[in-house]
């Protein structure tokens, strides 16, 4: 019985090694297939599940990757790397709020030297920047509409007014309005 177990472990190590090589070469579908074969031999192994999920995520299979990460979390809920990877996955899927939550869980489990700290700060700042830009664009579009109404000029001159009075003078010198020559 011990002999069979040793052979099985050697076989699984070879599977994992070949899956790692495939992943490193960029052959992600093959790596995922081999990781699945290793999981069939070992059952639910936390490390292999994370590697499988990473391969699936990098290949664009987000739903399968999410399932694999969530299974890994059930096996070891104290692993900060798993939450970090779930944060990356949700960021790729466009679920920024969920990504922030997973990054925060990773930081709560390991506060020192955790890449989740940088990811959390970057994503949080990115969300704030986009909110600020969207408010700015709404105000800018509203004020541009008011300038056109105030100017009461031809559409070409109104376009030049939006660019600024100095631009209007420049366009008049060239006798060009809105990209057209007179």
N, C-alpha and C positions, 0 to 999 in steps of 0.2 A: 504494500500500500504506500509506503514511504517513497519507493522508487517511482511510482506513478505520479505522486504529488510533485516530486522533484522535476520529472520530465515535463509535467504540465506547467510548472513555474518557469522552466527554461523556455518552453514554447511561448508563454505569455510575454516574457521579457523580449523575445525575438519579435513578436508581434508589435509590442510597444516601440521597440527600436526602429522597426521598419516604418511604422506610422509616423514617428518623429522625423525620419529621413524624408518621407513623402511630404510632410508638412513643410519642412525646411526648403524643399525643392519647389514648393508652390503648388503641389498637386493635392489640393485640399479635399476634393471628393474621395480620392483614394485613401488619404489619411483618415478621413471620417469613417470609411468602410472598415479599415483595419482596427481603428479604435473600438468600433462596435463589436468586431470579432473578439477583441480582448475582453470587452465587457461581458460577452456571452460566456467566456471561460471563467472569469473571476466573479461575476455577479456585479452588483453596484459598487464600484470602486470610486472614491471621491476624486482622486487625481486624474484618473482616466476620463471620468465624466467631464471634468473641467477642460481637458485637452480636446475631447470630442466637441464640446460646446464652442471652444475657441476656433476649431476648424470649421464648424458649421457657421459661426458668426462671420468669420473672414470670407467664407464662400457665399454669404448672403442668405443663408437659410435661417432667418431670424427666429421663426416660430419653433423650429426644432432645437435651436441653440438655447432659447429661453427655457424650454422644457428640461434640457440637460442641466442647465445651471440651477434651476429650481430643485431638481432631484439631488444635485450636489449639496445644495443648502440644507435639504432635509437630512442628509447624511451627516454633515458637519456644519451646524449653524454658527460656529465660532470662527469660521475662516474668513478673514477680511478680504482676501483676494477674490473670493467668489462674489462678494458684494460689489467689489470694484469692477469685475468683469460684467456683472449684471448692469451696473451703471453705464459702462461703455456700450453695451447692447442697446439699452433704452435710449441713449444719446443718438446712436445710429438710426434707431427706429423713429426718432423725432419726439420721443416722450421725455422732454427735458425735466419736467417736474419729478417723474419717477426716477430718472437718472440721478437727480440731486438727492433724493431719498436714499437710494442705494449707496451713493458716495458717502452720505452722512453715516449710514450703518457701518460702512467699512472703517470710517474714521473713529467711530465710537468703539470699535473692537481693537483698533491699533492706531494710536494717535501719532506715534513717532515714525518718521521715514516712510510714510504711507503716500504713494502716488495719488491716492484719492483726494488728498488735501488740495493739490494743484488742480486736479480735474474739477473739483467742487468749486474752487474759486474762479477758475476760467469760465465754467458754465454759468455760474451765478452772475458774473460780470457780463457775459454774453447776453443773457436774458435781459438784464437791466439796460444794456446798450441798445438792444432791439426795441425795447419798450420806449426808450428815450427817442430813438430815431423815428419810430412810428408817430409819436406825439409831435415831433418836430416837422415831419412831412405833412401831417394834417394841418398844422398851423401855417406852414409855408404855402401849401396849396390854397388855403383860405385867403391868405394875404395876397397871393398872386392874382386871384380872381378879383379882389378888391382893386388892385392897381389897374387892371384892364378896364374895370368899370369907371374908375376915376379919370383915366386918360381920355376917353371918348374919341380916340383916334381911329385910323383905319386898322385893320387887323395886323398889317405889317408893322405899323408904328407901335401898336400895342405890344407886339412881340418884342420890339426893340426896347420899349419901356420896361418890360420885365427883366431885360438884361441890364438895365441901368441907364441913366441919362448920358453918361460918357459913351456907352456903347451906341446909343441913339445917334449922337454926333458923329461917331466913327462910321456908322452905317450910312448916314446921310452924305458924308464926304465921298464914300465909295459908290453911292447911289445904289446900294444893295439893301434889301429888306428881306428878312426871313429866308435867306439863301438864294433869292432871285435877283437878277440884275434888271434895272429898268431900261 
